[in-house]
């Protein structure tokens, strides 16, 4: 092996990972882990995320998926703006994440078109003040005409 092979190794080819326009395809990865562990307590489900205080000009197309692996839930949401969208940290949040949360989690928001991170925000656990709902608060983004990707995770109550 010569020196340049150490500096520029060949890319790793794997069937465990793939891109779906939002990032990692969680299902393939977790299915492989489940097979190794002999566990099958998971589900991949599409849902239509709803937001509180998301500003939309035109009607945005908002889609989402979540993947449950034992006590963990991983979610991804894609927002394709009609014209543009904007969000304010602390007031804009996804208000219909599934399952009751045992502890707070974390989410990440990215601009898919520019491949730039917008920021992170908390996933708040289910409490009396949230009426049993789990919320993911998004960071602030000014008027954006590009598609947005939101991913996150949290641990659930079983």
BALO-702110 format. One record per atom (N, C-alpha, C, O): residue in three letters; chain; atom name; z negated, x negated, y. Coordinates in Angstrom, 2 decimals. Example, Ala and Ser with C-alpha at 12.3 -4.5 7.8 and 13.67 -1.06 7.14 Angstrom:
<sites>
{Ala A N {-7.80 -13.19 -5.69}}
{Ala A CA {-7.80 -12.30 -4.50}}
{Ala A C {-7.80 -13.20 -3.30}}
{Ala A O {-8.46 -14.24 -3.32}}
{Ser A N {-7.08 -12.85 -2.25}}
{Ser A CA {-7.14 -13.67 -1.06}}
{Ser A C {-7.87 -12.90 0.03}}
{Ser A O {-8.04 -13.41 1.14}}
</sites>
This chain:
<sites>
{Unk A N {0.00 -0.85 -1.17}}
{Unk A CA {0.00 0.00 0.00}}
{Unk A C {0.00 -0.90 1.24}}
{Unk A O {-0.87 -1.76 1.38}}
{Unk A N {0.95 -0.71 2.12}}
{Unk A CA {0.97 -1.54 3.32}}
{Unk A C {0.16 -0.90 4.44}}
{Unk A O {-0.29 0.24 4.30}}
{Unk A N {-0.04 -1.62 5.53}}
{Unk A CA {-0.92 -1.20 6.62}}
{Unk A C {-0.49 0.11 7.26}}
{Unk A O {-1.35 0.90 7.64}}
{Unk A N {0.81 0.36 7.38}}
{Unk A CA {1.23 1.59 8.07}}
{Unk A C {0.88 2.85 7.27}}
{Unk A O {0.74 3.92 7.86}}
{Unk A N {0.74 2.75 5.95}}
{Unk A CA {0.34 3.92 5.15}}
{Unk A C {-1.11 4.29 5.40}}
{Unk A O {-1.49 5.45 5.23}}
{Unk A N {-1.95 3.31 5.81}}
{Unk A CA {-3.33 3.61 6.18}}
{Unk A C {-3.40 4.28 7.54}}
{Unk A O {-4.24 5.15 7.77}}
{Unk A N {-2.52 3.87 8.44}}
{Unk A CA {-2.53 4.41 9.80}}
{Unk A C {-1.91 5.80 9.84}}
{Unk A O {-2.43 6.68 10.52}}
{Unk A N {-0.82 6.01 9.13}}
{Unk A CA {-0.12 7.30 9.12}}
{Unk A C {-0.01 7.82 7.69}}
{Unk A O {1.08 7.79 7.11}}
{Unk A N {-1.10 8.29 7.12}}
{Unk A CA {-1.03 8.77 5.74}}
{Unk A C {-0.15 10.02 5.66}}
{Unk A O {0.03 10.75 6.64}}
{Unk A N {0.39 10.25 4.47}}
{Unk A CA {1.19 11.46 4.24}}
{Unk A C {0.30 12.69 4.41}}
{Unk A O {-0.88 12.63 4.07}}
{Unk A N {0.85 13.80 4.92}}
{Unk A CA {0.03 15.01 5.07}}
{Unk A C {-0.43 15.54 3.72}}
{Unk A O {0.26 15.41 2.70}}
{Unk A N {-1.60 16.15 3.75}}
{Unk A CA {-2.14 16.74 2.53}}
{Unk A C {-1.44 18.07 2.29}}
{Unk A O {-1.38 18.91 3.19}}
{Unk A N {-0.91 18.26 1.12}}
{Unk A CA {-0.24 19.50 0.76}}
{Unk A C {-1.20 20.31 -0.10}}
{Unk A O {-1.65 19.83 -1.14}}
{Unk A N {-1.51 21.51 0.32}}
{Unk A CA {-2.46 22.32 -0.42}}
{Unk A C {-2.06 23.79 -0.35}}
{Unk A O {-1.62 24.27 0.69}}
{Unk A N {-2.23 24.49 -1.45}}
{Unk A CA {-1.97 25.92 -1.48}}
{Unk A C {-3.19 26.71 -1.02}}
{Unk A O {-3.13 27.94 -0.91}}
{Unk A N {-4.31 26.02 -0.74}}
{Unk A CA {-5.53 26.72 -0.32}}
{Unk A C {-5.46 27.15 1.13}}
{Unk A O {-6.12 28.11 1.52}}
{Unk A N {-4.68 26.45 1.92}}
{Unk A CA {-4.65 26.74 3.34}}
{Unk A C {-3.27 27.19 3.75}}
{Unk A O {-2.27 26.77 3.17}}
{Unk A N {-3.21 28.05 4.75}}
{Unk A CA {-1.94 28.52 5.27}}
{Unk A C {-2.16 29.05 6.67}}
{Unk A O {-3.30 29.24 7.09}}
{Unk A N {-1.11 29.29 7.38}}
{Unk A CA {-1.24 29.80 8.74}}
{Unk A C {-0.69 31.22 8.78}}
{Unk A O {0.34 31.52 8.19}}
{Unk A N {-1.41 32.10 9.49}}
{Unk A CA {-0.97 33.48 9.60}}
{Unk A C {-0.80 33.89 11.06}}
{Unk A O {-0.83 35.07 11.38}}
{Unk A N {-0.64 32.92 11.94}}
{Unk A CA {-0.52 33.22 13.36}}
{Unk A C {-1.88 33.24 14.03}}
{Unk A O {-1.96 33.22 15.26}}
{Unk A N {-2.94 33.27 13.26}}
{Unk A CA {-4.29 33.28 13.81}}
{Unk A C {-5.07 32.04 13.42}}
{Unk A O {-6.10 31.75 14.03}}
{Unk A N {-4.61 31.31 12.44}}
{Unk A CA {-5.35 30.15 11.98}}
{Unk A C {-5.42 30.14 10.48}}
{Unk A O {-4.48 30.54 9.80}}
{Unk A N {-6.53 29.68 9.96}}
{Unk A CA {-6.73 29.55 8.52}}
{Unk A C {-6.66 30.89 7.82}}
{Unk A O {-7.22 31.88 8.30}}
{Unk A N {-5.97 30.94 6.71}}
{Unk A CA {-5.97 32.15 5.88}}
{Unk A C {-7.22 32.07 5.02}}
{Unk A O {-7.24 31.40 3.98}}
{Unk A N {-8.27 32.76 5.46}}
{Unk A CA {-9.57 32.67 4.79}}
{Unk A C {-9.49 33.11 3.34}}
{Unk A O {-10.13 32.50 2.48}}
{Unk A N {-8.73 34.13 3.06}}
{Unk A CA {-8.69 34.70 1.72}}
{Unk A C {-8.34 33.70 0.65}}
{Unk A O {-8.97 33.67 -0.41}}
{Unk A N {-7.32 32.88 0.89}}
{Unk A CA {-6.90 31.89 -0.11}}
{Unk A C {-8.02 30.89 -0.38}}
{Unk A O {-8.29 30.54 -1.52}}
{Unk A N {-8.66 30.44 0.69}}
{Unk A CA {-9.71 29.44 0.55}}
{Unk A C {-10.88 30.01 -0.23}}
{Unk A O {-11.35 29.39 -1.19}}
{Unk A N {-11.36 31.19 0.18}}
{Unk A CA {-12.53 31.77 -0.48}}
{Unk A C {-12.23 32.19 -1.90}}
{Unk A O {-13.10 32.07 -2.77}}
{Unk A N {-11.04 32.69 -2.15}}
{Unk A CA {-10.69 33.06 -3.52}}
{Unk A C {-10.79 31.84 -4.43}}
{Unk A O {-11.27 31.95 -5.56}}
{Unk A N {-10.33 30.70 -3.95}}
{Unk A CA {-10.41 29.47 -4.74}}
{Unk A C {-11.86 29.06 -4.97}}
{Unk A O {-12.22 28.66 -6.08}}
{Unk A N {-12.69 29.15 -3.95}}
{Unk A CA {-14.12 28.83 -4.09}}
{Unk A C {-14.78 29.79 -5.08}}
{Unk A O {-15.57 29.37 -5.93}}
{Unk A N {-14.45 31.08 -4.97}}
{Unk A CA {-15.03 32.07 -5.89}}
{Unk A C {-14.67 31.75 -7.33}}
{Unk A O {-15.51 31.86 -8.22}}
{Unk A N {-13.43 31.36 -7.56}}
{Unk A CA {-13.01 31.02 -8.92}}
{Unk A C {-13.82 29.84 -9.46}}
{Unk A O {-14.24 29.84 -10.62}}
{Unk A N {-14.04 28.84 -8.61}}
{Unk A CA {-14.83 27.68 -9.03}}
{Unk A C {-16.28 28.08 -9.33}}
{Unk A O {-16.88 27.56 -10.28}}
{Unk A N {-16.83 28.99 -8.53}}
{Unk A CA {-18.23 29.40 -8.70}}
{Unk A C {-18.39 30.55 -9.67}}
{Unk A O {-19.51 30.89 -10.06}}
{Unk A N {-17.28 31.16 -10.07}}
{Unk A CA {-17.35 32.30 -10.98}}
{Unk A C {-17.88 33.55 -10.32}}
{Unk A O {-18.44 34.42 -10.99}}
{Unk A N {-17.70 33.67 -9.00}}
{Unk A CA {-18.20 34.83 -8.26}}
{Unk A C {-17.04 35.68 -7.77}}
{Unk A O {-15.96 35.16 -7.46}}
{Unk A N {-17.25 36.99 -7.71}}
{Unk A CA {-16.22 37.90 -7.19}}
{Unk A C {-16.87 38.97 -6.34}}
{Unk A O {-16.64 40.16 -6.56}}
{Unk A N {-17.68 38.57 -5.37}}
{Unk A CA {-18.34 39.53 -4.49}}
{Unk A C {-17.74 39.43 -3.09}}
{Unk A O {-18.44 39.10 -2.13}}
{Unk A N {-16.45 39.70 -2.98}}
{Unk A CA {-15.80 39.58 -1.69}}
{Unk A C {-14.74 40.66 -1.52}}
{Unk A O {-14.34 41.32 -2.48}}
{Unk A N {-14.31 40.81 -0.29}}
{Unk A CA {-13.26 41.78 0.00}}
{Unk A C {-12.57 41.39 1.29}}
{Unk A O {-13.21 40.92 2.23}}
{Unk A N {-11.26 41.58 1.35}}
{Unk A CA {-10.49 41.36 2.57}}
{Unk A C {-10.06 42.74 3.05}}
{Unk A O {-9.43 43.50 2.31}}
{Unk A N {-10.39 43.05 4.28}}
{Unk A CA {-10.09 44.38 4.80}}
{Unk A C {-9.52 44.27 6.20}}
{Unk A O {-10.03 43.54 7.05}}
{Unk A N {-8.45 45.02 6.44}}
{Unk A CA {-7.89 45.12 7.78}}
{Unk A C {-8.67 46.19 8.54}}
{Unk A O {-9.11 47.19 7.95}}
{Unk A N {-8.84 45.98 9.84}}
{Unk A CA {-9.49 47.00 10.67}}
{Unk A C {-8.89 46.94 12.06}}
{Unk A O {-8.24 45.96 12.43}}
{Unk A N {-9.12 47.98 12.83}}
{Unk A CA {-8.64 48.02 14.21}}
{Unk A C {-9.83 47.79 15.12}}
{Unk A O {-10.63 48.69 15.36}}
{Unk A N {-9.95 46.57 15.64}}
{Unk A CA {-11.08 46.27 16.52}}
{Unk A C {-11.01 47.10 17.79}}
{Unk A O {-9.93 47.34 18.34}}
{Unk A N {-12.17 47.54 18.26}}
{Unk A CA {-12.24 48.21 19.55}}
{Unk A C {-13.11 47.37 20.47}}
{Unk A O {-14.07 46.73 20.04}}
{Unk A N {-12.75 47.37 21.73}}
{Unk A CA {-13.43 46.55 22.73}}
{Unk A C {-14.11 47.42 23.77}}
{Unk A O {-13.68 48.54 24.05}}
{Unk A N {-15.16 46.89 24.33}}
{Unk A CA {-15.78 47.45 25.52}}
{Unk A C {-15.48 46.48 26.66}}
{Unk A O {-15.69 45.28 26.54}}
{Unk A N {-14.98 47.01 27.76}}
{Unk A CA {-14.70 46.26 28.99}}
{Unk A C {-13.59 45.23 28.89}}
{Unk A O {-13.58 44.27 29.66}}
{Unk A N {-12.65 45.38 27.95}}
{Unk A CA {-11.46 44.54 27.93}}
{Unk A C {-10.47 45.17 28.91}}
{Unk A O {-10.13 46.35 28.78}}
{Unk A N {-10.00 44.40 29.87}}
{Unk A CA {-9.03 44.90 30.84}}
{Unk A C {-7.64 44.72 30.28}}
{Unk A O {-7.24 43.61 29.92}}
{Unk A N {-6.89 45.83 30.20}}
{Unk A CA {-5.52 45.81 29.68}}
{Unk A C {-4.58 46.39 30.72}}
{Unk A O {-4.83 47.47 31.27}}
{Unk A N {-3.50 45.68 31.00}}
{Unk A CA {-2.40 46.23 31.78}}
{Unk A C {-1.29 46.44 30.78}}
{Unk A O {-0.84 45.48 30.15}}
{Unk A N {-0.84 47.67 30.61}}
{Unk A CA {0.02 48.00 29.48}}
{Unk A C {-0.89 48.18 28.27}}
{Unk A O {-2.07 47.86 28.33}}
{Unk A N {-0.36 48.68 27.21}}
{Unk A CA {-1.17 48.90 26.01}}
{Unk A C {-1.06 47.69 25.09}}
{Unk A O {0.02 47.37 24.60}}
{Unk A N {-2.20 47.03 24.86}}
{Unk A CA {-2.22 45.87 23.98}}
{Unk A C {-2.20 46.32 22.53}}
{Unk A O {-2.71 47.39 22.20}}
{Unk A N {-1.61 45.50 21.67}}
{Unk A CA {-1.68 45.71 20.22}}
{Unk A C {-2.81 44.83 19.71}}
{Unk A O {-2.76 43.61 19.83}}
{Unk A N {-3.84 45.46 19.15}}
{Unk A CA {-5.02 44.74 18.70}}
{Unk A C {-5.18 44.97 17.20}}
{Unk A O {-5.32 46.10 16.75}}
{Unk A N {-5.17 43.89 16.43}}
{Unk A CA {-5.31 43.98 14.98}}
{Unk A C {-6.42 43.04 14.52}}
{Unk A O {-6.77 42.08 15.21}}
{Unk A N {-6.97 43.33 13.35}}
{Unk A CA {-8.03 42.47 12.85}}
{Unk A C {-8.18 42.53 11.35}}
{Unk A O {-7.70 43.45 10.69}}
{Unk A N {-8.84 41.52 10.82}}
{Unk A CA {-9.19 41.44 9.41}}
{Unk A C {-10.60 40.89 9.31}}
{Unk A O {-11.05 40.13 10.18}}
{Unk A N {-11.30 41.27 8.27}}
{Unk A CA {-12.53 40.58 7.97}}
{Unk A C {-12.57 40.29 6.49}}
{Unk A O {-11.96 40.97 5.67}}
{Unk A N {-13.31 39.23 6.17}}
{Unk A CA {-13.42 38.78 4.80}}
{Unk A C {-14.89 38.60 4.49}}
{Unk A O {-15.58 37.83 5.16}}
{Unk A N {-15.36 39.30 3.49}}
{Unk A CA {-16.75 39.17 3.09}}
{Unk A C {-16.85 38.26 1.88}}
{Unk A O {-16.17 38.48 0.87}}
{Unk A N {-17.70 37.25 1.99}}
{Unk A CA {-17.97 36.34 0.89}}
{Unk A C {-19.49 36.32 0.72}}
{Unk A O {-20.20 35.68 1.48}}
{Unk A N {-19.96 37.04 -0.31}}
{Unk A CA {-21.39 37.21 -0.54}}
{Unk A C {-22.07 37.73 0.73}}
{Unk A O {-21.81 38.86 1.13}}
{Unk A N {-22.93 36.93 1.37}}
{Unk A CA {-23.65 37.41 2.55}}
{Unk A C {-23.00 37.00 3.87}}
{Unk A O {-23.58 37.22 4.93}}
{Unk A N {-21.81 36.40 3.81}}
{Unk A CA {-21.14 35.98 5.03}}
{Unk A C {-19.92 36.86 5.30}}
{Unk A O {-19.20 37.24 4.38}}
{Unk A N {-19.71 37.17 6.56}}
{Unk A CA {-18.51 37.89 7.00}}
{Unk A C {-17.77 36.98 7.97}}
{Unk A O {-18.35 36.45 8.91}}
{Unk A N {-16.48 36.82 7.73}}
{Unk A CA {-15.60 36.07 8.61}}
{Unk A C {-14.57 37.06 9.16}}
{Unk A O {-14.03 37.87 8.41}}
{Unk A N {-14.31 37.00 10.46}}
{Unk A CA {-13.36 37.94 11.05}}
{Unk A C {-12.33 37.22 11.90}}
{Unk A O {-12.59 36.14 12.44}}
{Unk A N {-11.16 37.83 12.01}}
{Unk A CA {-10.15 37.36 12.95}}
{Unk A C {-9.51 38.56 13.61}}
{Unk A O {-9.25 39.58 12.98}}
{Unk A N {-9.26 38.41 14.89}}
{Unk A CA {-8.69 39.48 15.71}}
{Unk A C {-7.54 38.87 16.50}}
{Unk A O {-7.64 37.75 17.00}}
{Unk A N {-6.46 39.62 16.62}}
{Unk A CA {-5.32 39.19 17.43}}
{Unk A C {-5.04 40.25 18.48}}
{Unk A O {-4.96 41.45 18.18}}
{Unk A N {-4.90 39.79 19.73}}
{Unk A CA {-4.57 40.68 20.84}}
{Unk A C {-3.20 40.26 21.37}}
{Unk A O {-3.02 39.14 21.82}}
{Unk A N {-2.25 41.18 21.30}}
{Unk A CA {-0.93 40.95 21.90}}
{Unk A C {-0.85 41.90 23.09}}
{Unk A O {-0.74 43.11 22.92}}
{Unk A N {-0.90 41.36 24.31}}
{Unk A CA {-0.96 42.23 25.49}}
{Unk A C {0.33 43.02 25.70}}
{Unk A O {1.43 42.54 25.41}}
{Unk A N {0.17 44.25 26.23}}
{Unk A CA {1.34 45.02 26.67}}
{Unk A C {1.97 44.27 27.82}}
{Unk A O {3.16 43.94 27.78}}
{Unk A N {1.19 43.99 28.86}}
{Unk A CA {1.61 43.16 29.99}}
{Unk A C {0.66 41.97 30.11}}
{Unk A O {1.09 40.81 30.06}}
{Unk A N {-0.66 42.27 30.26}}
{Unk A CA {-1.65 41.20 30.30}}
{Unk A C {-3.02 41.76 29.94}}
{Unk A O {-3.23 42.98 29.93}}
{Unk A N {-3.95 40.85 29.65}}
{Unk A CA {-5.34 41.22 29.37}}
{Unk A C {-6.26 40.26 30.11}}
{Unk A O {-5.85 39.16 30.48}}
{Unk A N {-7.50 40.69 30.31}}
{Unk A CA {-8.52 39.79 30.86}}
{Unk A C {-9.88 40.22 30.31}}
{Unk A O {-10.08 41.37 29.92}}
{Unk A N {-10.80 39.27 30.30}}
{Unk A CA {-12.12 39.47 29.72}}
{Unk A C {-13.16 38.83 30.62}}
{Unk A O {-12.88 37.84 31.30}}
{Unk A N {-14.37 39.40 30.64}}
{Unk A CA {-15.48 38.85 31.41}}
{Unk A C {-16.63 38.56 30.47}}
{Unk A O {-17.13 39.45 29.77}}
{Unk A N {-17.06 37.30 30.45}}
{Unk A CA {-18.18 36.90 29.58}}
{Unk A C {-19.41 37.74 29.89}}
{Unk A O {-19.72 38.00 31.06}}
{Unk A N {-20.10 38.16 28.85}}
{Unk A CA {-21.32 38.93 29.02}}
{Unk A C {-21.12 40.43 29.08}}
{Unk A O {-22.08 41.19 28.89}}
{Unk A N {-19.88 40.88 29.33}}
{Unk A CA {-19.64 42.33 29.38}}
{Unk A C {-18.51 42.79 28.47}}
{Unk A O {-18.47 43.96 28.09}}
{Unk A N {-17.59 41.89 28.09}}
{Unk A CA {-16.50 42.26 27.19}}
{Unk A C {-16.90 41.88 25.77}}
{Unk A O {-17.30 40.75 25.51}}
{Unk A N {-16.79 42.85 24.86}}
{Unk A CA {-17.16 42.56 23.48}}
{Unk A C {-16.43 43.47 22.50}}
{Unk A O {-16.02 44.58 22.84}}
{Unk A N {-16.29 42.96 21.26}}
{Unk A CA {-15.80 43.78 20.15}}
{Unk A C {-16.98 44.62 19.71}}
{Unk A O {-18.05 44.08 19.42}}
{Unk A N {-16.81 45.93 19.65}}
{Unk A CA {-17.96 46.80 19.39}}
{Unk A C {-17.97 47.44 18.01}}
{Unk A O {-18.80 48.32 17.77}}
{Unk A N {-17.09 47.03 17.11}}
{Unk A CA {-17.07 47.68 15.80}}
{Unk A C {-16.92 46.71 14.63}}
{Unk A O {-16.21 46.98 13.67}}
{Unk A N {-17.60 45.55 14.73}}
{Unk A CA {-17.58 44.64 13.58}}
{Unk A C {-18.35 45.29 12.43}}
{Unk A O {-19.32 46.01 12.66}}
{Unk A N {-17.91 45.04 11.19}}
{Unk A CA {-18.50 45.73 10.03}}
{Unk A C {-19.84 45.12 9.59}}
{Unk A O {-20.16 43.99 9.94}}
{Unk A N {-20.59 45.87 8.84}}
{Unk A CA {-21.85 45.47 8.20}}
{Unk A C {-22.96 45.23 9.21}}
{Unk A O {-22.70 44.94 10.38}}
{Unk A N {-24.19 45.35 8.76}}
{Unk A CA {-25.35 45.02 9.58}}
{Unk A C {-25.58 43.52 9.49}}
{Unk A O {-25.51 42.94 8.40}}
{Unk A N {-25.85 42.90 10.61}}
{Unk A CA {-26.01 41.46 10.66}}
{Unk A C {-27.48 41.08 10.53}}
{Unk A O {-28.35 41.71 11.14}}
{Unk A N {-27.76 40.04 9.73}}
{Unk A CA {-29.12 39.56 9.54}}
{Unk A C {-29.53 38.59 10.65}}
{Unk A O {-30.68 38.57 11.08}}
{Unk A N {-28.58 37.77 11.09}}
{Unk A CA {-28.84 36.78 12.13}}
{Unk A C {-27.63 36.73 13.06}}
{Unk A O {-26.55 37.21 12.72}}
{Unk A N {-27.84 36.15 14.23}}
{Unk A CA {-26.73 35.99 15.17}}
{Unk A C {-25.69 35.04 14.59}}
{Unk A O {-26.01 34.17 13.78}}
{Unk A N {-24.45 35.20 15.02}}
{Unk A CA {-23.36 34.34 14.58}}
{Unk A C {-22.64 33.75 15.77}}
{Unk A O {-23.17 33.70 16.88}}
{Unk A N {-21.42 33.29 15.53}}
{Unk A CA {-20.65 32.61 16.57}}
{Unk A C {-19.18 33.00 16.46}}
{Unk A O {-18.68 33.21 15.36}}
{Unk A N {-18.50 33.08 17.58}}
{Unk A CA {-17.07 33.37 17.60}}
{Unk A C {-16.34 32.41 18.52}}
{Unk A O {-16.93 31.80 19.41}}
{Unk A N {-15.04 32.28 18.30}}
{Unk A CA {-14.19 31.38 19.07}}
{Unk A C {-12.95 32.15 19.52}}
{Unk A O {-12.39 32.93 18.76}}
{Unk A N {-12.53 31.93 20.77}}
{Unk A CA {-11.36 32.59 21.32}}
{Unk A C {-10.34 31.54 21.76}}
{Unk A O {-10.68 30.58 22.44}}
{Unk A N {-9.08 31.75 21.36}}
{Unk A CA {-8.01 30.80 21.66}}
{Unk A C {-6.78 31.52 22.18}}
{Unk A O {-6.53 32.67 21.83}}
{Unk A N {-6.01 30.84 23.03}}
{Unk A CA {-4.71 31.31 23.46}}
{Unk A C {-3.71 30.82 22.42}}
{Unk A O {-3.48 29.62 22.31}}
{Unk A N {-3.12 31.74 21.66}}
{Unk A CA {-2.21 31.37 20.58}}
{Unk A C {-0.95 30.72 21.11}}
{Unk A O {-0.43 29.78 20.50}}
{Unk A N {-0.45 31.19 22.24}}
{Unk A CA {0.83 30.70 22.76}}
{Unk A C {0.74 29.27 23.27}}
{Unk A O {1.67 28.49 23.09}}
{Unk A N {-0.40 28.91 23.90}}
{Unk A CA {-0.54 27.57 24.47}}
{Unk A C {-1.36 26.64 23.58}}
{Unk A O {-1.48 25.45 23.87}}
{Unk A N {-1.95 27.19 22.51}}
{Unk A CA {-2.81 26.42 21.60}}
{Unk A C {-4.00 25.80 22.33}}
{Unk A O {-4.41 24.68 22.03}}
{Unk A N {-4.53 26.54 23.30}}
{Unk A CA {-5.67 26.06 24.08}}
{Unk A C {-6.87 26.95 23.81}}
{Unk A O {-6.76 28.17 23.80}}
{Unk A N {-8.02 26.32 23.60}}
{Unk A CA {-9.26 27.06 23.40}}
{Unk A C {-9.69 27.69 24.72}}
{Unk A O {-9.71 27.03 25.76}}
{Unk A N {-10.05 28.96 24.66}}
{Unk A CA {-10.57 29.65 25.85}}
{Unk A C {-12.08 29.48 25.90}}
{Unk A O {-12.65 29.30 26.98}}
{Unk A N {-12.73 29.52 24.75}}
{Unk A CA {-14.17 29.34 24.71}}
{Unk A C {-14.79 30.06 23.54}}
{Unk A O {-14.10 30.62 22.69}}
{Unk A N {-16.10 30.04 23.49}}
{Unk A CA {-16.84 30.67 22.40}}
{Unk A C {-17.76 31.74 22.95}}
{Unk A O {-17.97 31.84 24.16}}
{Unk A N {-18.31 32.53 22.05}}
{Unk A CA {-19.24 33.57 22.44}}
{Unk A C {-20.08 33.98 21.25}}
{Unk A O {-19.68 33.74 20.11}}
{Unk A N {-21.22 34.60 21.49}}
{Unk A CA {-22.12 34.95 20.40}}
{Unk A C {-21.70 36.21 19.65}}
{Unk A O {-21.06 37.11 20.20}}
{Unk A N {-22.06 36.24 18.38}}
{Unk A CA {-22.02 37.47 17.60}}
{Unk A C {-23.48 37.88 17.48}}
{Unk A O {-24.28 37.18 16.86}}
{Unk A N {-23.83 39.01 18.08}}
{Unk A CA {-25.23 39.43 18.12}}
{Unk A C {-25.58 40.29 16.92}}
{Unk A O {-24.84 41.19 16.54}}
{Unk A N {-26.74 39.98 16.32}}
{Unk A CA {-27.18 40.70 15.13}}
{Unk A C {-27.51 42.15 15.47}}
{Unk A O {-27.67 42.51 16.63}}
{Unk A N {-27.61 42.95 14.43}}
{Unk A CA {-27.92 44.37 14.55}}
{Unk A C {-29.38 44.53 14.94}}
{Unk A O {-30.27 44.06 14.25}}
{Unk A N {-29.61 45.21 16.06}}
{Unk A CA {-30.97 45.51 16.49}}
{Unk A C {-31.01 46.95 16.96}}
{Unk A O {-29.98 47.61 17.05}}
{Unk A N {-32.19 47.43 17.26}}
{Unk A CA {-32.32 48.80 17.76}}
{Unk A C {-31.53 49.03 19.03}}
{Unk A O {-30.98 50.12 19.23}}
{Unk A N {-31.46 48.02 19.91}}
{Unk A CA {-30.74 48.19 21.17}}
{Unk A C {-29.23 48.25 20.96}}
{Unk A O {-28.51 48.76 21.81}}
{Unk A N {-28.76 47.73 19.82}}
{Unk A CA {-27.33 47.79 19.53}}
{Unk A C {-26.99 48.98 18.63}}
{Unk A O {-25.84 49.14 18.23}}
{Unk A N {-27.98 49.81 18.31}}
{Unk A CA {-27.78 50.98 17.46}}
{Unk A C {-27.12 50.62 16.13}}
{Unk A O {-26.24 51.34 15.65}}
{Unk A N {-27.54 49.51 15.54}}
{Unk A CA {-27.02 49.11 14.24}}
{Unk A C {-25.65 48.46 14.28}}
{Unk A O {-25.10 48.13 13.24}}
{Unk A N {-25.09 48.27 15.47}}
{Unk A CA {-23.75 47.68 15.60}}
{Unk A C {-23.86 46.15 15.74}}
{Unk A O {-24.86 45.63 16.23}}
{Unk A N {-22.81 45.47 15.31}}
{Unk A CA {-22.70 44.03 15.50}}
{Unk A C {-21.64 43.82 16.57}}
{Unk A O {-20.55 44.38 16.49}}
{Unk A N {-21.96 43.01 17.57}}
{Unk A CA {-21.04 42.78 18.67}}
{Unk A C {-20.67 41.31 18.77}}
{Unk A O {-21.49 40.43 18.54}}
{Unk A N {-19.40 41.06 19.10}}
{Unk A CA {-18.99 39.70 19.45}}
{Unk A C {-18.59 39.71 20.92}}
{Unk A O {-17.64 40.38 21.31}}
{Unk A N {-19.33 38.96 21.73}}
{Unk A CA {-19.03 38.84 23.14}}
{Unk A C {-18.00 37.73 23.34}}
{Unk A O {-18.19 36.61 22.88}}
{Unk A N {-16.92 38.06 24.04}}
{Unk A CA {-15.85 37.09 24.28}}
{Unk A C {-16.15 36.29 25.54}}
{Unk A O {-16.91 36.74 26.40}}
{Unk A N {-15.55 35.10 25.66}}
{Unk A CA {-15.67 34.36 26.92}}
{Unk A C {-14.77 34.98 27.98}}
{Unk A O {-13.98 35.88 27.70}}
{Unk A N {-14.89 34.49 29.19}}
{Unk A CA {-14.03 34.94 30.29}}
{Unk A C {-12.64 34.34 30.15}}
{Unk A O {-12.49 33.15 29.91}}
{Unk A N {-11.63 35.20 30.30}}
{Unk A CA {-10.28 34.70 30.51}}
{Unk A C {-9.66 35.54 31.61}}
{Unk A O {-9.79 36.76 31.63}}
{Unk A N {-8.98 34.85 32.53}}
{Unk A CA {-8.33 35.53 33.64}}
{Unk A C {-7.08 36.21 33.11}}
{Unk A O {-6.78 36.11 31.92}}
{Unk A N {-6.36 36.88 33.94}}
{Unk A CA {-5.16 37.61 33.54}}
{Unk A C {-4.26 36.73 32.70}}
{Unk A O {-3.71 35.75 33.18}}
{Unk A N {-4.11 37.11 31.42}}
{Unk A CA {-3.34 36.33 30.46}}
{Unk A C {-2.23 37.20 29.88}}
{Unk A O {-2.47 38.33 29.47}}
{Unk A N {-1.02 36.67 29.86}}
{Unk A CA {0.11 37.40 29.28}}
{Unk A C {0.39 36.95 27.85}}
{Unk A O {1.26 37.51 27.18}}
{Unk A N {-0.34 35.93 27.39}}
{Unk A CA {-0.14 35.37 26.06}}
{Unk A C {-1.01 36.09 25.03}}
{Unk A O {-1.95 36.81 25.38}}
{Unk A N {-0.68 35.90 23.75}}
{Unk A CA {-1.48 36.45 22.66}}
{Unk A C {-2.78 35.67 22.53}}
{Unk A O {-2.83 34.46 22.76}}
{Unk A N {-3.83 36.38 22.16}}
{Unk A CA {-5.18 35.82 22.04}}
{Unk A C {-5.63 35.94 20.59}}
{Unk A O {-5.39 36.95 19.93}}
{Unk A N {-6.29 34.90 20.09}}
{Unk A CA {-6.88 34.91 18.75}}
{Unk A C {-8.39 34.77 18.88}}
{Unk A O {-8.89 33.91 19.60}}
{Unk A N {-9.11 35.63 18.17}}
{Unk A CA {-10.57 35.56 18.15}}
{Unk A C {-11.00 35.45 16.69}}
{Unk A O {-10.61 36.28 15.87}}
{Unk A N {-11.80 34.44 16.37}}
{Unk A CA {-12.32 34.27 15.02}}
{Unk A C {-13.82 34.09 15.09}}
{Unk A O {-14.35 33.65 16.11}}
{Unk A N {-14.51 34.43 14.01}}
{Unk A CA {-15.96 34.25 14.02}}
{Unk A C {-16.56 34.56 12.66}}
{Unk A O {-15.87 34.91 11.71}}
{Unk A N {-17.88 34.41 12.61}}
{Unk A CA {-18.60 34.69 11.37}}
{Unk A C {-20.04 35.05 11.66}}
{Unk A O {-20.58 34.74 12.73}}
{Unk A N {-20.66 35.71 10.68}}
{Unk A CA {-22.08 36.04 10.76}}
{Unk A C {-22.58 36.38 9.37}}
{Unk A O {-21.79 36.71 8.48}}
{Unk A N {-23.90 36.28 9.18}}
{Unk A CA {-24.52 36.59 7.89}}
{Unk A C {-24.99 38.03 7.91}}
{Unk A O {-25.51 38.51 8.92}}
{Unk A N {-24.82 38.73 6.79}}
{Unk A CA {-25.13 40.16 6.75}}
{Unk A C {-26.40 40.44 5.95}}
{Unk A O {-26.89 39.60 5.19}}
{Unk A N {-26.91 41.66 6.14}}
{Unk A CA {-28.05 42.17 5.39}}
{Unk A C {-27.53 42.83 4.13}}
{Unk A O {-26.64 43.69 4.20}}
{Unk A N {-28.07 42.46 2.99}}
{Unk A CA {-27.66 43.12 1.74}}
{Unk A C {-28.83 43.91 1.20}}
{Unk A O {-28.72 44.55 0.16}}
</sites>
